[in-house]
């Protein structure tokens, strides 16, 4: 199904390796996880931690994207590293907030 869906709107000349497409799908799931942890952070009044998670993730993604190397690899690593770092920031703050309420 994937090749047919890509060929329709993008034309027959557009090709993406299956591994890259799978990696991009995984990075989309990581972004969804960062969005969920961000919502959890906001629900505990962690507005500063929410912003910090997104800003640190953006800076990390930008830094990885600017590294030398193959473009496809840099894009996938950039899209994966940012959300992971953002989730770490959010989850760290959430754990501290929950522990302080005990």
C-alpha positions in Angstrom: 0.0 0.0 0.0 2.8 2.4 0.9 4.4 2.6 -2.6 1.0 3.2 -4.2 0.1 6.0 -1.8 3.5 7.7 -2.3 3.4 7.4 -6.1 -0.1 9.0 -6.4 0.4 12.5 -5.1 4.2 12.7 -5.4 4.8 11.0 -8.8 6.6 7.9 -9.9 10.0 9.5 -9.5 9.7 9.9 -5.8 11.4 7.0 -3.9 12.2 6.6 -0.2 13.9 3.5 1.1 11.7 1.3 3.3 14.1 1.6 6.2 14.0 5.4 6.1 10.2 5.4 5.8 10.0 3.1 8.8 12.4 5.3 10.8 10.4 8.4 9.9 7.2 6.6 11.2 9.0 5.8 14.4 10.1 9.4 14.9 6.4 10.5 14.4 5.5 8.2 17.3 8.3 9.8 19.4 6.9 13.2 18.7 3.4 12.0 19.8 5.0 10.8 23.0 6.6 14.2 23.6 3.2 15.8 23.0 1.6 13.5 25.6 4.3 14.1 28.2 4.0 17.8 27.5 0.3 17.7 28.2 0.9 15.8 31.4 3.5 18.4 32.4 1.0 21.2 31.8 -1.7 19.4 33.8 0.6 19.6 36.8 1.2 23.3 36.3 4.6 22.8 34.8 4.5 25.5 32.2 8.2 26.3 32.5 9.1 22.6 32.2 6.8 22.3 29.3 8.5 25.1 27.4 11.9 23.9 28.4 11.2 20.4 27.0 10.2 21.8 23.7 13.0 24.3 23.5 15.7 21.8 24.5 14.2 19.3 22.0 14.3 22.0 19.2 17.9 22.9 20.0 18.9 19.3 20.0 17.2 18.5 16.7 18.8 21.5 15.1 22.2 20.6 16.4 21.9 17.0 15.1 20.6 18.2 11.7 23.7 20.4 11.3 26.2 17.6 11.9 28.1 16.3 8.9 27.0 13.2 7.2 24.4 11.7 5.0 21.3 13.9 4.8 18.8 11.0 5.3 20.6 9.8 8.4 20.9 13.3 9.8 17.2 14.0 9.3 16.1 10.7 10.9 18.5 11.2 13.9 17.4 14.8 14.3 13.7 13.9 14.3 14.4 11.2 16.8 16.8 12.9 19.2 14.7 16.0 19.8 11.6 14.2 21.0 13.6 11.8 23.1 15.4 14.7 24.9 12.0 16.5 25.3 10.4 13.5 26.8 13.3 13.2 29.3 12.9 16.8 30.3 9.1 16.4 30.8 9.3 13.1 32.6 12.0 14.3 34.9 9.9 17.3 35.9 6.8 15.1 36.3 8.5 12.7 38.6 9.9 15.5 40.7 6.5 17.2 40.9 4.7 14.0 41.9 7.4 13.2 44.5 7.1 16.7 46.0 3.3 16.2 46.5 3.8 13.2 48.8 
